[in-house]
Amino acid sequence: MLLHEPLDARETASPAARMNSMTQAREVVVVGAGVIGCAVAYELARRGADVLMMDPRGVGQGATQASAGMLTPYIEGYSHGPLLELAVRSLALYDQFIADVRADSDKPVPYERTGSLEVSTPDDASDRLSTVAKDLAAAHVPCTLLDAAATHDAEPLVAPDVSGGLLIPEHGYLVARDFTEALVAAAARRGAATSSPTQVRRLAAAGRDLRVETDDSTVAARHVVLAAGCWSGRVAIEGVPPVPVRPVRGQLLHLAWTGQPLRRIIWSPRCYIVPLGAGSVLVGATVEEAGFDERATVAGVRDLLDAACELVPHAWQAGFLGARVGLRPGTPDALPIVGSSGRMPGLVYATGHYRNGVLLAPLTAKLVSDLVLDERTDPALAVTSPDRFGAAA
Amino acid sequence: MLLHEPLDARETASPAARMNSMTQAREVVVVGAGVIGCAVAYELARRGADVLMMDPRGVGQGATQASAGMLTPYIEGYSHGPLLELAVRSLALYDQFIADVRADSDKPVPYERTGSLEVSTPDDASDRLSTVAKDLAAAHVPCTLLDAAATHDAEPLVAPDVSGGLLIPEHGYLVARDFTEALVAAAARRGAATSSPTQVRRLAAAGRDLRVETDDSTVAARHVVLAAGCWSGRVAIEGVPPVPVRPVRGQLLHLAWTGQPLRRIIWSPRCYIVPLGAGSVLVGATVEEAGFDERATVAGVRDLLDAACELVPHAWQAGFLGARVGLRPGTPDALPIVGSSGRMPGLVYATGHYRNGVLLAPLTAKLVSDLVLDERTDPALAVTSPDRFGAAA
């Protein structure tokens, strides 16, 4: 029963509400309070739904607490095909989504669209960035290919051997922890409740409702949104095989930055560096198949330190605030799992966002809310449907 | 008012005791609850003194919380001359001291005399370890010089390029946090009280007593032991210049160890690795003049990771539990400052132990207790006297 921060009375379900035993069904229970669960709960509540969000770990934990908060769909190799389409749609929703969250939460969510600078070094394939630039130009995405001198003008802190760069002005970042806390506060302001059961054990049908069984209580709901990240497969669902999400470990460093600040996200083939406010930066990230092991490692920390110092030598002067580790929810086809279950009416999945949870949060919130409240099926759900794995979900 | 762990009623001064306003003088107030303050308070209480120990940071903080707990006076270059004499005397007290602390605290202090293995590589001066071995043999200190094969037999995990080693069986280590907590518990069992004022501001004479002024209260004492580590110079002492201690930053890594454990302390010119129980090791340590900045740094963490992996390649497989930072109390001549003030009767210094706080704790406790309770002056105090700095203390 540990929440990330003390929740005020409106944010926390009362003991009586927690012990609610099927007497009155919630309209929606959201299982999982990472950035996806919080965005979904907020959007549902904003549209007037009666929402209870529950997460044994509390708010903004799991992959979210280790997220660098990047909003960078056009980085080379980062997303492509249907994933890129989802990412671009979600990015387009972001200005309004942040404005709503700020207004409803009264919290100043740090959110910047400073652009990103992807850089190349002489070791890279010489045409890597120019190929990306041509593709983006063809898609009418504003971007500027820079030579070595212009790259150093754009960001004087990059290493002397950086030989070129690609500036993408639309890109940006937010502070994922602050964002998630603001989402919860905004959802609460809109009437959503939050609880932190010891464990969410099982979902089962109960007449025309669903039953969410936790270690502490049983809650009835018309709809359940499963947004439990890499743990989504661990919630037993009566008669439905586990959803095929797996943990993909990401390590991230939090460094204290002094002197000249970075102007925007810097991205190299080995790492990225995201400037945060208040004199710190995040350096990410490893991508590791390590099961549910949430520990940082010597190899991961050393690799990130090396990569950061190679990209921006000034990182040698930085303080070391700590390593963060998140388990991203990976899927077999690297696409998220968003949509209604074909096997259990009332169950909606919102999981499997892998490295893109923050970026895809506004779109996921919209798609799920449209489905749950208006039975509206967006064409995007064709690629994210949980039914695409056949027997698996 | 934060203590390292909740103290039970016997360990904490009551509010009434804290507000004690000169009505009844304590026999001894110990300012500072690092390993030195705790050892002194315990020894005084064990001999029957009425002791109050106070530290705004709580128990076992400061340099102590980042100590590797090594008991290694004979490591090359680690101590020499008068410091070596003090260290050897203190090491000889350790078995009995630990036995007393264990008995009085009922806590199992992790304390091992497994020996240390100092290693050389082909880069080293070829006769480095053999010179140390000759000196130790002349001083009748048991040690064994090992060739490359024997070194790898003694510790199979050292790197293939290790070309020799020096085994010193008397060496050992303890877990500094557990040791300090046991000292406090043992001191409490012997009647000592502990308090955690917001700040210790000032010492002044008050008749034949001393007055310890904190932000919360004023306490009278017959004797005051100043054991505030690198912060000792920040306690204003009426009519006495600050003691010349300065912070010397040390960074240490805490790693999770799996697979074959290390058999003993491994020491190279670049780092040392101390095996702890429960599958973890400590890697130390940087030595930095960085003022009172208690942050870990990119450079420090990276250097220690590199050095550890170079010495024991298996460290690549380790988990990264975190970086610890301590500010050691350095002195102009690298010797501790232990003894009575020549300027303020009743004031005794026990500070400036630099890298040797844990090792010198039993001897310091003895010297200070002899002075305070029996007015006995050990010859060792000639080299540790606070008066040696002339006008400075």
Interface residues (C-beta under 8 A of the other chain):
Chain A: L255 A256 R295 A296 T297 V298 A299 G300 V301 R302 L305 D306 A308 C309 A315 W316 Q317 A318 G319 F320 L321 G322 A323
Chain B: L255 A256 R295 A296 T297 V298 A299 G300 V301 R302 L305 D306 A308 C309 A315 W316 Q317 A318 G319 F320 L321 G322 A323
